[in-house]
Amino acid sequence: MPHDPLAQADPHRQASLAMARCFSSSVLRPGWPAGAGGSDRALGRMNIRPAAPTDASRIAALVRSFEAVLIEDPAAAAPFWESMSQRAHVENIASNRFAYYVAESTNTLVGFIALRDDTHLFTLFVDAAGQGRGVGRMLWHHLIGRLPPKAEKRGVTVNASLNAVAFYRSLGFRSAGEIVRQHGIAFLPMRWERSPDAA
C-alpha cells in the first residue's frame, strides 16, 4: 500500500483512511432501481471531469443527503461521517491514492465516483436528478476506461450499500463475502473483473 505522509502527520487523516479501508459505498434511492425514471427533473448535458478540492463541500453534502438510506445505527456512525466529511474529501482528492470524478449537469453536481489505489471503488453516489437515468453507469464506465492495464487485470472491489447490490450486479460485480455491519452501516463486499469477451 502506498505511503501517505498526510496520514502520518494528521490523526484525523489516519481515522479517515482507516474508515476508508473498511467501507465504500454506492447508493440508489429506494424505489428507483437502475433503468427506471427516478426524477421528473430533466437532466441537461452531462459533463464528467476530475474532481477538484473546491468540489468537496458539494460531494460531502450529496453523501449526507443519503443519511436515511445508509445509516442503520446513528450512534455508531461517527467514523463513517468522518471518512465522508468535506475535509476527508479534500485530502483524498489531493492524494495520489485516489481518483475522483464528478458528473455535472447545468453546473449542478449530480454524482461522483472515487477509486482508491487503482483497485477499490471507494464511493459512488448519484443525486435524485440522476437516479435511473444512467448517471451511475456513465461514471463507472468513465472510471474503468481510465484504469491502468495492471489494475484492470487485478479487478475492482467495492463494499456496496445493500440497496445498490442489484445495480452493481448489473455492472458485472459479484458477491465476494457476507454482509458486514460496521460503524452504523451495512454493506456487501463485491468484486468486478473484466469479462474476457469485453477485452
TAKA-V787181 format. One record per backbone hydrogen bond with DSSP energy under -0.5 kcal/mol. CO is the residue of the C=O (numbers start at 0). NH is the residue of the N-H. E is the energy in kcal/mol with one decimal. If there is no record, write none. Layout:
# TAKA-V787181
[[CO NH E] [CO NH E]]
This chain:
# TAKA-V787181
[[2 4 -0.6] [3 6 -0.7] [3 7 -1.4] [4 8 -1.8] [5 9 -1.4] [9 13 -1.9] [10 14 -2.1] [11 15 -2.2] [12 16 -2.6] [13 17 -2.3] [14 18 -2.2] [15 19 -2.5] [16 20 -1.8] [17 21 -0.7] [18 21 -1.0] [18 22 -1.2] [24 123 -3.4] [25 160 -0.7] [26 125 -0.6] [28 31 -2.0] [32 35 -2.1] [39 41 -0.5] [44 105 -0.7] [46 103 -2.8] [48 101 -2.7] [51 54 -2.5] [52 55 -1.6] [54 58 -2.3] [55 59 -2.8] [56 60 -2.0] [57 61 -2.1] [58 62 -2.2] [59 63 -2.3] [60 64 -1.5] [62 65 -2.0] [63 66 -1.9] [65 68 -0.8] [65 69 -2.6] [66 70 -2.3] [69 185 -0.5] [72 75 -1.8] [73 76 -1.1] [76 80 -2.3] [77 81 -2.3] [78 82 -1.8] [79 83 -1.0] [81 84 -1.1] [84 88 -2.3] [85 89 -2.4] [86 90 -2.2] [87 91 -2.5] [88 92 -2.8] [89 93 -1.6] [90 94 -0.8] [91 94 -1.0] [94 97 -1.1] [96 116 -3.3] [98 114 -2.3] [99 50 -2.0] [100 112 -2.4] [101 48 -2.1] [102 109 -2.8] [102 110 -1.2] [103 46 -2.5] [104 107 -1.7] [107 104 -2.2] [109 126 -2.8] [110 102 -3.0] [111 124 -2.0] [112 100 -2.6] [113 121 -1.3] [113 122 -1.5] [114 98 -2.3] [115 118 -1.8] [115 119 -2.2] [118 156 -2.6] [119 115 -3.3] [119 121 -1.2] [120 158 -0.5] [121 24 -1.1] [122 113 -2.4] [123 26 -1.1] [124 111 -2.2] [126 129 -1.6] [126 130 -0.8] [127 130 -0.9] [129 132 -1.9] [129 134 -0.9] [130 37 -1.3] [133 137 -2.4] [134 138 -2.6] [135 139 -2.2] [136 140 -2.5] [137 141 -2.3] [138 142 -2.2] [139 143 -2.8] [140 144 -1.6] [142 145 -1.9] [143 146 -1.1] [147 151 -2.4] [148 152 -1.8] [149 153 -1.3] [150 154 -1.4] [151 193 -0.6] [155 191 -3.4] [156 120 -3.4] [157 159 -0.8] [157 189 -3.0] [159 187 -2.5] [160 163 -2.3] [161 164 -1.0] [163 167 -2.3] [164 168 -2.5] [165 169 -1.8] [166 170 -0.8] [167 170 -0.9] [167 171 -0.5] [167 172 -2.3] [168 171 -1.2] [173 190 -2.6] [177 188 -0.6] [179 181 -0.5] [179 186 -2.3] [181 184 -1.9] [183 71 -3.6] [183 72 -1.6] [184 181 -2.3] [185 161 -0.7] [186 179 -3.1] [187 159 -2.4] [188 175 -3.1] [189 157 -2.2] [190 173 -2.5] [191 155 -2.4] [194 197 -1.6] [194 198 -0.7] [195 198 -0.7]]
